[in-house]
């Protein structure tokens, strides 16, 4: 059992907020964490149970009425419960009355966002981070935004780095001892979600096309979004593809990363990038086996970028400070894979390289970003497969991937 670093945020939220929603992909550990919090003192209900689901669907108000406190698991299956919860917490506004978990982004539904505005705090739980697996509290974000290049105390490189990227972070998948068995778990996992959860949040007319779409998207993870191109490979129009990608985002399988912009730079591309949220899931759906990557290391780059992006999302999910994610790319081809901006407007740029060798050319995009940000630019990093940090000028450095959890 791994300690989840988000539990401190949950405890703080329950102490002063009427409703707390713990959201994230299925099998990321939400139910286990919610059960630990409920223990024996708070009633626990899961809407994955057929009897409980029927009772909640039949009479949402009656289901909630009389509950002093409760944990309700997989709330997206009966969103009508949220209106009943609103009524209950308006009558009795004590903090910590309801802890909800959801495997879909309920806040994209207008009636949900409006009904619990000011009454609910949303906390994200993604699959296990490397820091959680190792039981370490990384200082990566504070150091980076202070302008200090991070260092790795226990660097992970080469074959070991490849193994952890291919494994991903889903707790159940990590119990499988081989990539072949983890791949089978990842494939079954997504197929189950597509059959069970898609209908809870959206009307999808061509459900049978979703696995094919995921395979197409796996080939383009880390690249600029091209809905028309995705659609042409499947015989579907760009409007439908955009909708279906949105559904996969709401189920926490994908994330589109919006472009960074600045009034000081006019020739910036304004197209978002596409990322899977788990590198193991991407490896399985993109058929990137250890044998293939051993023969063709160039295919490791997009997978490693997805891994780094996911680790950064997890780091920001444990803290209260707001962070904005984006990517940078201009029309001359200069790019930065991930741009992080904190609540004070400070900017950290991160470029990801699968190679052990880094040169000045790898900092071209970071240099452009640094010039555009001026004093707001805190640090530019090239994270790569290496064991030590190397400075490349003022507020620029190359650092090991493993600094993310050291």
C-alpha positions, 0 to 999 in steps of 0.5 A: 500500500502506497501513501498518496500525497494528495491525502493532506489536501483532502483532509484540509478540504474536508475541514472547511468545505461542505463537499469534496470531490476526488476525481481522476481515472478509474483504477487510480486509487480513488476508492481505496483512498476514500475507504481509508478516509471513511474507515468505520465512522462514515457510511460508504456507498459505491454506485458500481454496486447494482443495488445502490445504483438502482436506489440512487437512480430511483430516488436521488433525494430519498437516497441522500435524505437523512445522511449526516456524512457520507462517502459516495463512490463513482458519483458520475453514474448518477449526477442527479444526486448532486442536486440532492446533495446541494439541498442537503448541504444548504440546509446543514452547511457543516464542513466535510459532509460529503466526500465524492469520487468521480471517474469523469470530469463532472465540472464540464457539465454546466448543471453540475458546476452551477449546482455546487459552486462555492460548496465543493472543492475538486481534487485530482488523483492520477495514477501513482507518481514515481515519488509515491512509489518511492516514498519521497517528497520531491522538491522539484517544483519549489526549486525550479520556480526559485530558479535553482536547477534540480539535482538527482540523488538517486539517478535512474537511467538507461534500461531502468528508466525505460522500464518505469516509463513502460510500466506507467502508474496504475496500481493494478498494472504495476502488480503484473511482472512483465510488460506483456501482462501489463499490456493486457491489463491496459487494453482490458482496462480501456475497453471496460471504460469505453463499454461502461463509462462513456454512456454515463457522460455523453452520447456517442453514436459510434462507440465501436470506433473508439478503440480505433481512435485511441490507437490513432491518437497513440501514434500522435501523442505529444504531437500537435492536434489535427482533428481532420487528420485523425478523422481521415484515418477513420472515415469520420469528420473532424467535428465528431473526432473533436467531440470524441477526444473531449469524451476521452479527456473527460474520462482522464485518458487524454489531455490536450495541452494548450499553446503558450502565448505572449503579446511580445511574440507574434509568430506563435502556433496556436494549435494544442498538443495531445497527450495520454495521461499515463505512459504505460497506457500509451505504450500498450495502445501504441504497441511500443514494446521493450523489444521495439524500443530497444531496436528503435530508440527514436520511438522512445521520445514521445513516450518519455515526453508523455511520462514527464508530462504525467509526472508534472501533473501529479506534482502540481496535484498535491499542492494548493498553488495554481499552475497553468500548463501549456506548450510553446512553439513558434513558426520557425520550429522552436518549441518547448514541450511543457511550459509551467506558470505559477500563480505569481506569473513565474514561468518554467520551461521543460524540454524532454530528450530521450538521449544522454547527450544534450547540446546548445541546440536543444535549448533553442526553444527555451532561449526563445521562451526566456526572451519572451518572458523576461524577468518572469522566466524562472528556469529552463530545463532539458530533462534527459536520460542522464545522471547529473545536472549540467548548467547551460547558461543563466537560468538554463540547465540540463538535468536527469529525468529522475530529478522529478522525484528526487 
